[in-house]
Amino acid sequence: MVIATMYLDPNAAAYTDNEIVAKVNAATDDITRADSVAAAARPIADGEVTSGKLGDGAIKAKLGGEADGNKLVAASLASAAGIANAQVATGLAKANLDAMADTARGYIKTDPSSGQFKVVSIQRHTDGKLETDFDDVAV
């Protein structure tokens, strides 16, 4: 893990939708990312399976729990993952802080999804540019 830094300039020129389309159309590289094609037109990708596509108990059966739908209670999940009480207490403290209103929390919450990066700090410089430090390893 290395902390990387990025600067954002809020005064930078923005592209119009037509300018973006023109840039994409002029590009010579092929677009190969699965996200660029509607899910209905391609095979199912990771993270696209919804609960409606799973049989009752499919998730719990894999974890060795009871088959009562695809819901796991915290105790079952903690037990299956081998999580100790100290880890649960730490997680609860973070959950309580994260549940506070954004302006009352006193810190910036980072909530990256899979493939995104955790923000470590953020500050605004006197020239108006925003500096963000983040973990260079995706979640």
SVG drawing of the C-alpha trace seen along z (x, -y; Angstrom):
<svg xmlns="http://www.w3.org/2000/svg" viewBox="-36 -31 40 57">
<polyline fill="none" stroke="black" stroke-width="0.4" points="0.0,0.0 1.3,-3.4 -0.5,-6.7 -1.0,-8.5 -1.9,-12.2 -4.3,-13.7 -5.1,-17.4 -8.4,-18.5 -8.9,-22.0 -12.5,-23.1 -11.8,-25.9 -10.7,-23.5 -12.7,-23.7 -15.5,-21.2 -16.4,-19.3 -20.0,-19.4 -21.7,-16.1 -21.1,-16.6 -17.4,-17.3 -17.1,-14.1 -18.9,-12.1 -16.6,-13.6 -13.5,-12.6 -14.8,-9.1 -15.6,-8.8 -12.2,-10.1 -10.4,-7.6 -8.4,-4.8 -8.5,-2.3 -11.3,0.2 -13.7,0.0 -13.4,3.4 -14.8,2.8 -17.9,4.9 -19.6,1.9 -19.8,0.2 -22.3,2.7 -25.8,3.2 -26.0,6.3 -28.8,7.7 -26.5,7.8 -23.6,9.7 -22.9,12.6 -23.5,12.0 -20.4,10.3 -19.1,10.3 -21.4,8.4 -24.4,8.5 -26.2,11.4 -29.3,10.2 -31.1,12.0 -33.9,12.8 -31.4,15.0 -30.4,17.0 -32.3,19.9 -33.5,19.7 -30.6,20.5 -27.9,20.5 -25.6,18.1 -26.1,19.6 -25.6,23.1 -22.2,22.1 -21.3,20.8 -22.7,23.8 -25.7,21.9 -29.4,22.6 -31.3,22.3 -33.8,19.5 -33.5,17.4 -30.3,15.5 -30.2,13.4 -27.4,13.8 -27.6,12.6 -24.5,10.9 -23.7,13.8 -23.8,16.4 -21.6,14.3 -19.1,13.5 -19.0,17.2 -18.5,18.3 -15.7,15.8 -14.1,16.5 -14.4,12.9 -13.5,12.3 -15.4,10.1 -12.7,7.4 -13.1,7.1 -16.9,6.9 -16.6,4.1 -14.2,2.1 -16.6,2.6 -19.6,1.4 -17.7,-1.8 -17.0,-2.6 -20.6,-1.8 -21.8,-4.2 -19.6,-7.0 -20.5,-6.4 -24.2,-6.6 -23.8,-10.2 -24.9,-13.1 -22.3,-14.2 -21.8,-17.6 -21.7,-16.2 -19.3,-13.4 -16.1,-15.5 -14.3,-13.4 -14.8,-12.5 -16.2,-9.1 -14.8,-7.1 -17.0,-4.4 -15.4,-2.8 -17.0,0.0 -15.1,2.9 -12.4,1.6 -12.4,-1.9 -9.9,-3.5 -10.1,-4.6 -9.5,-8.3 -7.1,-9.0 -7.3,-12.8 -8.6,-15.8 -7.7,-19.4 -8.2,-22.6 -5.2,-24.7 -5.2,-28.5 -5.2,-28.4 -8.6,-26.7 -7.3,-23.3 -8.4,-20.2 -5.7,-17.8 -6.8,-14.2 -4.5,-11.5 -5.7,-7.9 -4.6,-4.3 -3.3,-3.2 -4.6,0.3 -8.3,0.7 -10.8,2.3"/>
</svg>
